[in-house]
Amino acid sequence: MSQIVFVYGSLKRGRALHHLLQSASFLGTADTRPLYRMFDLGHYPGLVEWPAGLSITGELYEVDSDCLARLDEAEGVAEGYYARREIRLLPPAPAAQAWFWLGTVKDCPDCGNSWPQVS
């Protein structure tokens, strides 16, 4: 069974963990509804739900269950770093899931609507 995922950080094309998506089908770019914020956690961003949210730009991939398991492992789902759940995208994007940061974002720089931040 396949799943569509929205990636916004180190899994995007040209980033450190993109190789984990080698078996996935790239579906294009997408933007979220303005319900989220992304914070710079160092070498990767953390996406959180936020009352004064922004529309976050990312990429959509169709992945199989094996790929999804690799992605969950890379994102530290079992360790409680991230949780994978539905993300609300702007139409006409399909339903998708993304990884949400579960830790604190106190004192972390806001990334705006895409990561890495462009100076």
Long-range contacts (C-beta under 8 A, 24 or more apart in sequence): 1-64, 1-65, 2-62, 2-63, 2-64, 2-65, 3-62, 3-63, 3-65, 3-68, 3-97, 4-60, 4-61, 4-62, 4-63, 4-94, 4-95, 4-96, 4-97, 5-60, 5-61, 5-63, 5-68, 5-71, 5-84, 5-96, 5-97, 5-98, 6-30, 6-32, 6-58, 6-59, 6-60, 6-87, 6-89, 6-96, 6-97, 6-98, 7-58, 7-59, 7-60, 7-61, 7-98, 8-38, 8-45, 8-47, 8-56, 8-57, 8-58, 8-59, 8-98, 8-114, 8-115, 9-38, 9-44, 9-45, 9-47, 9-115, 10-43, 10-44, 10-45, 11-59, 11-71, 11-74, 12-58, 12-59, 13-59, 16-43, 16-44, 17-74, 20-67, 20-70, 20-71, 20-74, 21-61, 21-63, 21-67, 21-71, 23-63, 23-64, 23-66, 23-67, 24-61, 24-62, 24-63, 24-64, 24-67, 25-61, 25-62, 26-59, 26-60, 26-61, 27-59, 27-60, 27-61, 27-62, 27-94, 28-59, 28-60, 29-57, 29-58, 29-59, 29-60, 30-57, 30-58, 30-59, 30-60, 30-89, 30-90, 30-93, 30-96, 31-55, 31-56, 31-57, 31-58, 31-89, 31-90, 31-93, 31-113, 32-56, 32-58, 32-87, 32-88, 32-89, 32-90, 33-88, 33-89, 33-90, 35-88, 36-87, 37-105, 37-110, 38-110, 38-111, 38-112, 38-113, 38-114, 38-115, 39-101, 39-105, 39-108, 39-109, 39-110, 39-111, 40-108, 40-109, 40-110, 40-111, 40-115, 40-116, 40-117, 41-101, 41-103, 41-105, 41-108, 44-115, 45-101, 45-111, 45-115, 45-116, 46-82, 46-100, 46-101, 46-103, 46-105, 46-108, 47-87, 47-98, 47-99, 47-100, 47-101, 48-100, 48-101, 48-105, 49-100, 54-112, 54-113, 55-90, 55-113, 56-113, 56-114, 57-113, 57-114, 58-98, 58-114, 60-93, 60-94, 60-96, 71-99, 75-99
